[in-house]
Each structure stands twice: as C-alpha cells, then as structure tokens.
Amino acid sequence: MIVDDEIANVLVAKKHLEQAGYSSFEMTTDSSVALNLICANRPDVVLLDINMPEVDGITILRQLRERAEFRHLPVLILTANSEAEVKLKCLDLGATDFLVKPVDPMELAPRVRNALLTKSFQDQLQKHASQLEEKVQQRTQDLERSRREVIYCLARAAELRDNDTGNHVIRVGRFAGLIADQLDLPNWYVEDVELAAQLHDVGKIAVPDAILLKPGRIEPEEFELIKNHLRKDGPSIEPHCGDDVQTMRKHVEIGSKMLQDGSSLMRLAASIAMTHHENFDGSGYPMGLAGEAIPLEGRITAVADAYDALASDRSYKQALPRATCFEILEQQRGKHFDPAVLDAFFRASRDIVQVQVEFMDFCTPTPA
C-alpha cells in the first residue's frame, strides 16, 4: 500500500515497483482513510508519507503499532524531511526503513523486497507459534480429560464396593465444588476440590467385604476397622513406585510424610480422605480435629458427603425428604459442620438439587 497526499509520488513509486515485478497495489492520497484501508486490505508492506494534511504519517504509524495485528507490519517512511528528531520519533514507533523523496528507484525495490522478506519470516514464526499453541491446548485438554477419567475410575472402584452406581462420588465432588465456589475461593481450588472430593472414600478398598457389606449392626471393633480406612486413603491415592511400595506396605504410618511428594491435587485428595469425618466440635475421627484445625477441604466435603448420604437411597434405607435433610444439617451447625461452610451449602442449594437430579441413582431399597 502506498499512502501519499501527492498523486505524482504515488504513481512514480507504483511504476518503479511494477518494473521490479510487483503487481498488487493499494493506493490513496487521503490520509484520513489510510488506517481503514490498511485494516480492510491487510497489505504486506506500507509506503507511508510523513507530511500530509488531515492525518500525518506519524499519527498513522502510531495507530498501526497500537494494534496487535499490525505491530510487525513493515512500514517504509517516505519523507523529504531530513530532521533527526522526525526520524527518531518514527524509529521509536517502529518504522522499518526510510526512503528520501524523490525516491531513488535503485533503493526502492531492494528495500521493499527486504521488508517483504522480513514480513514473510514474521508470518512463518506467527503461524508456527499458533500451531504450537493449538497443540499445547489440545494436549492440555487430553491430559485434563485423562486426569478426570483416572480419578473417577479410582473413586468409582471404591464406591462400587457398597453402591451399585458410583454416582455418589460424582455428586459429592460436584457438591464440594459448588460449596467452594460459594466461599469465593479461587477457580483453580474450586476445580481441584471438585475432583479431589470424589476420592473421599477411596480407602473403602481396604475395608473387608464382611464389614463393608454387612446388612446388620456394625460392632465397635468393626467400626474401628472402618475408621482405619481413612488412614489408608492417603497412601492409596499417593503416587508411588518401586521401593516406595514396599515401604508403604511395611510402614503405613509414614503415609502422612509420603503426602509431601505427589501432585497438589493428590495431596488435596489425601487431606479430604483423612479429614472429611472430623467434626467441627472435635468429636469426629480419626484425629479428633476441631474448628479451623480441620482443613477447609475436609470441612467442605463433610457437608457434601453428609447431605448425599441423607438424600440418597441405599440398600438399607430410603432417601430422606430434602427438607428433612436440610433440617438435620442445620441441627449439626457448629457441631458436625462448620457454620460458614454450611451457609455456603444452603446458598448453593438450588444448583445442588440440579446435580442430584442429573446424577440420580436408580436402586431398589430393601429392608435391612
């Protein structure tokens, strides 16, 4: 594109470039429409006069560089002004080169060629960067999908030991995410809690079937075994290999130290698995933590898990009405549950009910 208020200058530059083999041109002598023409036609190089009425070349150059898509567009300045201050200002704004008028045809074609080569190189770099970004985004999506699938499969493997559908883990995860969102926590934390909370009962894998599937009353010593599944949750979801496996089998007690390894998501899941049965008043298990000594993710999942247990059918009981569930939760405010977390649950109750409907279990309760 050639922008110059003198038609003679435009035609001379065009003629010289045609003789050098160039054939595609956009031209204007009206500087007030130059920017719009550049935006519309997307030239590969611009020859721009400086001293023009209406809008001068420096203003046009500044407007171009303010637009991300034109920051690397080659702009050759056509000027009869030899003042160093003008050249410096143009260079500061990103001018590619200068041509003194009247234009020397021996200089014009080589400088335009060099500018076009630079433009071509920039275009290739940009295209390559865009392709890399697309690949990274695709790989990130694939990894995220794989991570969710692995977490769900592991959580469902535990839940299916005493639940026919495994939707419990999905609901608890969704509930936990909705509660966390109502607490104005960072988006990354909300997303991680939703995933990690699905693993809250993964330690059921370590509970003997004779106890886990027992239809009658659980004896005190059997309940102790069930409580121990919480301590096993940490090592169960901790990434490990080689010698670590043997160490874990011999010394389950060091599971808490092992949690310092692994990913942040797995550490969060381990925290949830170990603390979601702690009570706000300190009467819970396995450690008897109280108040804010219980990690926030544990307090969140405690409410999510308790509500789903109350509101869902099981082989030994029927689901309680929603109002009754809410009433029971409210009765445990400050006892089992953190009041702030409980308030967040009630604020999210409409979305929580929608999750219940979407991931409803279909099982036929039978008398215990």
LOSEVEX-778063 format. One record per residue (C-alpha): residue number from 1; residue in three letters; x, z, y. Coordinates in Angstrom, 1 decimal, padded with zeros to 4 digits, always signed. Each point is the difference from the previous one (the first is absolute). Last residue first. Layout:
PT   k   r      x      z      y
PT NUM ala      X      Z      Y
...
END
This chain:
PT   k   r      x      z      y
PT 368 ala -032.1 +056.4 -054.1
PT 367 pro -003.2 -002.1 +000.3
PT 366 thr +000.6 -003.7 +000.4
PT 365 pro +000.6 -002.0 +003.2
PT 364 thr -000.3 -003.7 -000.3
PT 363 cys +002.7 -001.9 +001.8
PT 362 phe +000.1 -002.6 +002.7
PT 361 asp +002.4 +001.1 +002.7
PT 360 met -000.5 -001.1 +003.6
PT 359 phe +002.9 -001.7 +001.8
PT 358 glu -002.0 -001.8 +002.7
PT 357 val -002.7 +002.6 +000.3
PT 356 gln +002.5 +002.9 +000.3
PT 355 val +002.1 -002.0 +002.5
PT 354 gln -003.0 -000.4 +002.2
PT 353 val -000.7 +003.7 -000.2
PT 352 ile +003.6 +000.7 +001.2
PT 351 asp -000.6 -002.4 +002.9
PT 350 arg -003.0 +002.0 +001.2
PT 349 ser +001.8 +003.3 -000.7
PT 348 ala +003.0 -000.8 +002.2
PT 347 arg -000.8 +002.7 +002.6
PT 346 phe -000.9 +002.4 -002.8
PT 345 phe +003.4 -000.5 -001.6
PT 344 ala +001.8 +000.5 +003.3
PT 343 asp -001.9 +003.3 +000.4
PT 342 leu +001.2 +001.0 -003.5
PT 341 val +003.6 -000.9 +000.9
PT 340 ala -000.2 +002.2 +003.1
PT 339 pro -001.7 +002.9 -001.9
PT 338 asp +002.8 -000.1 -002.7
PT 337 phe -001.8 +000.4 -003.3
PT 336 his -000.2 +002.6 -002.9
PT 335 lys -000.7 +003.0 +002.2
PT 334 gly -000.1 -001.1 +003.7
PT 333 arg -003.0 -002.1 -000.6
PT 332 gln -001.2 +000.5 -003.6
PT 331 gln -003.7 +000.3 +000.9
PT 330 glu +000.3 -003.3 +001.8
PT 329 leu +001.2 -001.7 -003.2
PT 328 ile -003.0 +001.4 -001.9
PT 327 glu -002.4 -001.1 +002.7
PT 326 phe +001.4 -003.5 +000.1
PT 325 cys -000.4 -000.3 -003.8
PT 324 thr -003.5 +001.3 +000.3
PT 323 ala -000.9 -002.6 +002.6
PT 322 arg +001.5 -002.8 -002.2
PT 321 pro -002.1 +001.0 -003.0
PT 320 leu +002.1 +001.3 -002.9
PT 319 ala +001.3 -002.4 -002.7
PT 318 gln -001.0 +000.9 -003.5
PT 317 lys +002.1 +002.1 -002.4
PT 316 tyr +002.1 +000.0 -003.3
PT 315 ser +000.6 -003.7 -000.4
PT 314 arg +000.7 -000.2 +003.7
PT 313 asp -002.2 -001.3 +002.8
PT 312 ser +001.6 -000.1 +003.5
PT 311 ala -000.9 +001.8 +003.3
PT 310 leu +001.6 +003.4 -000.8
PT 309 ala +003.3 -001.4 -001.4
PT 308 asp +000.1 -002.6 +002.8
PT 307 tyr -000.4 +002.8 +002.6
PT 306 ala +002.7 +002.1 -001.6
PT 305 asp +002.5 -002.9 -000.2
PT 304 ala -000.4 -001.0 +003.6
PT 303 val +000.2 +003.6 +001.3
PT 302 ala +003.1 +000.8 -002.0
PT 301 thr +001.5 -003.4 +000.9
PT 300 ile +000.1 +000.9 +003.7
PT 299 arg +001.5 +003.5 -000.6
PT 298 gly +002.6 -001.5 -002.3
PT 297 glu +000.9 -002.7 +002.5
PT 296 leu +000.3 +002.7 +002.7
PT 295 pro +002.6 +001.9 -002.0
PT 294 ile -001.2 +003.5 -000.9
PT 293 ala +002.0 +002.5 +002.2
PT 292 glu -002.6 -001.0 +002.6
PT 291 gly -002.4 +002.5 -001.4
PT 290 ala +000.9 +001.6 -003.4
PT 289 leu +002.3 -000.7 -002.9
PT 288 gly -000.8 +001.7 -003.3
PT 287 met +002.6 -002.0 -002.0
PT 286 pro -002.0 -001.6 -002.8
PT 285 tyr -002.7 +000.6 +001.1
PT 284 gly -002.7 +001.2 +002.5
PT 283 ser -000.8 +003.3 +001.5
PT 282 gly +002.1 -000.4 +003.2
PT 281 asp -002.9 -000.2 +002.4
PT 280 phe +000.4 -003.8 +000.5
PT 279 asn -000.1 -000.5 -003.7
PT 278 glu +002.7 -001.8 -002.1
PT 277 his -001.5 -002.5 -002.5
PT 276 his +001.3 -003.0 +002.0
PT 275 thr +003.5 +001.4 +000.0
PT 274 met +002.1 -001.4 -002.8
PT 273 ala -001.6 -003.4 -000.4
PT 272 ile -000.2 -000.4 +003.8
PT 271 ser +003.7 +000.8 +000.5
PT 270 ala +001.0 -002.3 -002.9
PT 269 ala -002.0 -002.8 +001.6
PT 268 leu +001.7 +000.5 +003.3
PT 267 arg +003.4 +000.0 -001.7
PT 266 met -001.1 -003.2 -001.8
PT 265 leu -000.9 -001.6 +003.3
PT 264 ser +003.3 +001.1 +001.6
PT 263 ser +001.9 -001.8 -002.7
PT 262 gly +002.1 +001.7 -002.7
PT 261 asp +002.5 +002.8 +000.4
PT 260 gln -000.9 +003.3 +001.6
PT 259 leu -002.7 +000.4 -002.6
PT 258 met +002.7 +000.7 -002.6
PT 257 lys +000.5 +003.4 +001.5
PT 256 ser -003.7 +000.9 -000.6
PT 255 gly +000.3 -001.3 -003.6
PT 254 ile +002.8 +002.5 -000.7
PT 253 glu -002.3 +002.2 -002.0
PT 252 val -000.6 -002.8 -002.5
PT 251 his +003.4 +000.8 -001.4
PT 250 lys +000.6 -001.5 -003.4
PT 249 arg -002.3 -003.0 +000.2
PT 248 met +000.9 -000.7 +003.7
PT 247 thr +003.7 +000.1 -000.8
PT 246 gln -000.5 -002.4 -002.9
PT 245 val -001.9 -002.4 +002.3
PT 244 asp +002.6 +000.3 +002.8
PT 243 asp +002.7 -001.1 -002.4
PT 242 gly -001.4 -003.5 +000.0
PT 241 cys -002.8 -000.6 +002.3
PT 240 his -002.2 +001.6 +002.6
PT 239 pro -002.7 -000.8 +002.6
PT 238 glu -002.1 +003.2 +000.5
PT 237 ile -003.7 -000.4 -000.9
PT 236 ser +000.1 +002.2 -003.1
PT 235 pro +002.7 +002.3 +001.4
PT 234 gly -002.4 +001.1 +002.8
PT 233 asp -003.1 +000.1 -002.1
PT 232 lys +001.5 +002.4 -002.6
PT 231 arg -000.4 +003.0 +002.3
PT 230 leu -003.7 -001.0 +000.5
PT 229 his -000.4 -000.3 -003.8
PT 228 asn +000.9 +003.6 -000.3
PT 227 lys -003.4 +001.0 +001.4
PT 226 ile -001.6 -001.6 -003.1
PT 225 leu +002.3 +001.9 -002.3
PT 224 glu -000.9 +003.3 +001.8
PT 223 phe -003.7 -001.0 -000.4
PT 222 glu +000.6 -000.1 -003.7
PT 221 glu +001.3 +003.5 +000.0
PT 220 pro -003.1 +001.1 +001.9
PT 219 glu -002.4 -001.7 -002.4
PT 218 ile -001.9 -003.1 +001.2
PT 217 arg -003.7 +000.1 -000.9
PT 216 gly -001.5 -002.9 -001.9
PT 215 pro +000.4 -003.7 -000.1
PT 214 lys +003.8 -000.1 -000.6
PT 213 leu +001.3 -003.4 +001.0
PT 212 leu +003.0 +001.4 +002.1
PT 211 ile +000.6 +002.9 -002.4
PT 210 ala +000.2 -001.8 -003.3
PT 209 asp +001.4 -003.0 +001.7
PT 208 pro +003.1 +001.8 +000.9
PT 207 val +000.9 +000.0 +003.8
PT 206 ala +003.2 -002.0 +000.8
PT 205 ile -001.8 -003.2 +001.1
PT 204 lys -002.2 +002.2 +002.1
PT 203 gly +003.0 +000.2 +002.3
PT 202 val -001.2 -003.2 +001.7
PT 201 asp -002.7 +002.1 +001.7
PT 200 his +000.8 -000.7 +003.6
PT 199 leu +001.3 -003.5 -000.6
PT 198 gln -002.7 -001.7 +001.9
PT 197 ala +000.9 +002.3 +002.9
PT 196 ala +003.2 -002.0 +000.4
PT 195 leu -001.7 -003.3 +000.9
PT 194 glu -002.4 +001.4 +002.6
PT 193 val +002.7 +002.3 +001.3
PT 192 asp +002.4 -002.9 +000.5
PT 191 glu -002.6 -002.0 +002.0
PT 190 val -000.8 +002.9 +002.2
PT 189 tyr +003.7 +000.9 +000.5
PT 188 trp +000.8 -003.6 +001.0
PT 187 asn -002.9 +000.0 +002.5
PT 186 pro +001.2 +003.1 +001.7
PT 185 leu -002.3 +003.0 -000.1
PT 184 asp -003.1 +000.3 +002.2
PT 183 leu -001.6 +002.7 -002.2
PT 182 gln -002.9 -002.4 -000.6
PT 181 asp +002.4 -002.4 -001.6
PT 180 ala +001.2 +002.7 -002.3
PT 179 ile -003.5 +000.6 -001.2
PT 178 leu -000.6 -003.7 -000.6
PT 177 gly +003.2 -000.3 -002.0
PT 176 ala -000.8 +003.0 -002.1
PT 175 phe -003.5 -001.3 -000.8
PT 174 arg +001.5 -003.4 -001.0
PT 173 gly +002.5 +001.7 -002.3
PT 172 val -002.6 +002.3 -001.5
PT 171 arg -002.3 -003.0 -000.5
PT 170 ile +002.7 -002.1 -001.8
PT 169 val +001.0 +002.9 -002.2
PT 168 his -003.6 +000.7 -001.0
PT 167 asn -000.5 -003.7 -000.8
PT 166 gly +001.9 +000.6 -003.3
PT 165 thr -003.0 -001.2 -001.9
PT 164 asp -000.5 +002.0 -003.2
PT 163 asn +001.4 +003.3 +001.3
PT 162 asp +001.9 +002.6 -002.1
PT 161 arg +003.2 -001.8 -001.0
PT 160 leu -001.0 -002.9 +002.2
PT 159 glu +001.2 +002.0 +003.0
PT 158 ala +003.7 +000.1 -001.1
PT 157 ala +000.2 -003.7 -000.8
PT 156 arg -002.0 -000.7 +003.1
PT 155 ala +002.6 +001.6 +002.2
PT 154 leu +002.8 -002.0 -001.6
PT 153 cys -002.0 -003.2 +000.2
PT 152 tyr -000.9 +000.7 +003.6
PT 151 ile +003.5 +000.7 +001.1
PT 150 val +001.3 -003.1 -001.8
PT 149 glu -002.7 -002.2 +001.5
PT 148 arg +000.6 +001.3 +003.5
PT 147 arg +003.7 -000.5 -000.2
PT 146 ser -000.5 -003.5 -001.3
PT 145 arg -002.3 -000.9 +002.9
PT 144 glu +002.5 +001.4 +002.5
PT 143 leu +002.8 -001.9 -001.7
PT 142 asp -001.9 -003.2 +000.1
PT 141 gln -001.0 +000.5 +003.6
PT 140 thr +003.6 +000.7 +001.0
PT 139 arg +001.1 -003.1 -001.9
PT 138 gln -002.5 -002.1 +001.8
PT 137 gln +001.0 +001.5 +003.4
PT 136 val +003.7 -000.5 -000.8
PT 135 lys -000.7 -003.6 -001.1
PT 134 glu -002.0 -000.7 +003.2
PT 133 glu +002.8 +001.5 +002.1
PT 132 leu +002.6 -002.1 -001.7
PT 131 gln -002.0 -003.1 +000.7
PT 130 ser -000.4 +000.9 +003.6
PT 129 ala +003.7 +000.7 +000.4
PT 128 his +000.8 -003.4 -001.6
PT 127 lys -002.4 -001.8 +002.4
PT 126 gln +001.5 +001.9 +002.9
PT 125 leu +003.5 -000.9 -001.0
PT 124 gln -001.0 -003.7 -000.5
PT 123 asp -001.7 -000.1 +003.4
PT 122 gln +003.1 +001.5 +001.6
PT 121 phe +002.2 -002.6 -001.6
PT 120 ser -002.3 -002.8 +001.2
PT 119 lys +000.0 +001.4 +003.5
PT 118 thr +003.7 +000.2 +000.1
PT 117 leu +000.2 -003.6 -001.2
PT 116 leu -002.6 -000.9 +002.7
PT 115 ala +002.2 +001.6 +002.7
PT 114 asn +003.1 -001.9 -001.2
PT 113 arg -001.9 -003.3 +000.1
PT 112 val -001.3 +000.8 +003.5
PT 111 arg +003.5 +000.7 +001.1
PT 110 pro +001.4 -003.1 -001.6
PT 109 ala -002.8 -002.2 +001.6
PT 108 leu +000.3 +001.3 +003.5
PT 107 glu +003.7 +000.1 +000.5
PT 106 met +000.8 -003.7 -000.1
PT 105 pro -003.3 -000.7 +001.8
PT 104 asp +001.3 +002.0 +003.0
PT 103 val -003.1 +001.6 +001.6
PT 102 pro -000.2 -000.2 +003.8
PT 101 lys -000.4 +002.9 -000.2
PT 100 val +002.2 +002.6 -001.7
PT  99 leu -000.9 +000.8 -003.6
PT  98 phe +000.1 +003.6 -001.2
PT  97 asp -000.2 +001.6 -003.5
PT  96 thr -002.1 +002.3 -002.2
PT  95 ala -001.7 +002.1 +002.7
PT  94 gly -000.7 +003.5 -001.3
PT  93 leu -001.4 +001.9 +003.0
PT  92 asp +003.4 +001.5 +000.8
PT  91 leu +001.5 -003.5 -000.1
PT  90 cys -002.6 -001.2 +002.5
PT  89 lys +000.7 +002.9 +002.3
PT  88 leu +003.8 -000.7 -000.3
PT  87 lys -000.5 -003.6 +000.8
PT  86 val -002.0 +000.8 +003.1
PT  85 glu +002.5 +002.5 +001.2
PT  84 ala +002.9 -002.5 -000.5
PT  83 glu -001.5 -002.4 +002.5
PT  82 ser +000.4 -003.6 -001.2
PT  81 asn -003.6 -001.1 +000.7
PT  80 ala -000.6 -003.6 -001.0
PT  79 thr -001.7 +001.2 -003.0
PT  78 leu -001.2 -001.0 -003.5
PT  77 ile +000.0 +003.1 -002.3
PT  76 leu +000.0 -000.6 -003.7
PT  75 val -002.4 +002.2 -001.9
PT  74 pro +000.4 +000.4 -003.7
PT  73 leu -002.9 +002.0 -001.5
PT  72 his +001.3 +003.2 -001.5
PT  71 arg -002.2 +002.4 +001.9
PT  70 phe -002.9 -002.4 -000.2
PT  69 glu -002.2 +001.5 -002.8
PT  68 ala +000.7 +003.5 +001.3
PT  67 arg -001.5 -000.7 +003.4
PT  66 glu +001.8 +001.7 +002.9
PT  65 arg +002.7 -002.6 -000.2
PT  64 leu -002.4 -002.7 +000.9
PT  63 gln -001.3 +001.8 +003.1
PT  62 arg +003.5 +000.7 +001.2
PT  61 leu +000.9 -003.7 -000.4
PT  60 ile -003.1 -001.1 +001.9
PT  59 thr +000.8 +002.5 +002.8
PT  58 ile +003.6 -001.4 +000.2
PT  57 gly -001.3 -003.5 +000.1
PT  56 asp -002.1 +000.5 +003.1
PT  55 val -003.8 +000.0 +000.1
PT  54 glu -002.0 -001.6 +002.8
PT  53 pro +002.9 -002.1 +001.4
PT  52 met +003.1 -000.7 -002.1
PT  51 asn +003.6 +001.0 +000.2
PT  50 ile +001.1 +000.9 -003.5
PT  49 asp -000.5 -003.2 -002.1
PT  48 leu -000.6 +000.6 -003.7
PT  47 leu +001.1 -002.2 -003.0
PT  46 val -001.8 +001.6 -002.9
PT  45 val +001.0 -000.3 -003.7
PT  44 asp -002.0 +000.1 -003.3
PT  43 pro -003.3 -000.5 +001.7
PT  42 arg -003.0 +002.2 -000.9
PT  41 asn -002.8 -002.4 +001.3
PT  40 ala -002.7 +002.5 +001.0
PT  39 cys +002.2 +002.9 +001.1
PT  38 ile +002.4 -002.3 +001.8
PT  37 leu -002.9 -001.7 +001.7
PT  36 asn -001.4 +003.4 +001.1
PT  35 leu +003.4 +001.0 +001.4
PT  34 ala +000.4 -003.2 +001.9
PT  33 val -003.4 +000.0 +001.7
PT  32 ser +001.1 +001.5 +003.3
PT  31 ser +003.2 -002.0 -000.1
PT  30 asp -001.8 -003.3 +000.6
PT  29 thr +002.5 -002.8 -000.5
PT  28 thr -000.7 -000.2 -003.7
PT  27 met +001.5 -001.6 -003.1
PT  26 glu -000.4 +000.3 -003.8
PT  25 phe +002.3 -002.2 -002.0
PT  24 ser +000.5 -001.3 -003.5
PT  23 ser +002.4 -003.0 -000.3
PT  22 tyr +003.6 +001.1 +000.0
PT  21 gly +002.6 -002.5 -001.0
PT  20 ala +002.7 +000.4 +002.6
PT  19 gln -001.5 -002.8 +002.0
PT  18 glu -003.2 +001.9 +000.0
PT  17 leu +001.8 +003.0 +001.3
PT  16 his +001.4 -002.0 +003.0
PT  15 lys -003.4 -001.4 +000.8
PT  14 lys -001.7 +003.4 -000.2
PT  13 ala +002.5 +001.5 +002.4
PT  12 val -000.5 -002.8 +002.4
PT  11 leu -003.8 +000.2 -000.2
PT  10 val -000.1 +003.7 +000.7
PT   9 asn +002.5 -000.2 +002.9
PT   8 ala -002.1 -002.8 +001.5
PT   7 ile -003.2 +002.0 -000.4
PT   6 glu +001.4 +002.8 +002.2
PT   5 asp -001.7 +003.3 -000.7
PT   4 asp +002.0 +000.5 -003.2
PT   3 val -001.0 +001.2 -003.5
PT   2 ile +001.2 -002.1 -002.9
PT   1 met -001.2 +000.9 -003.5
END
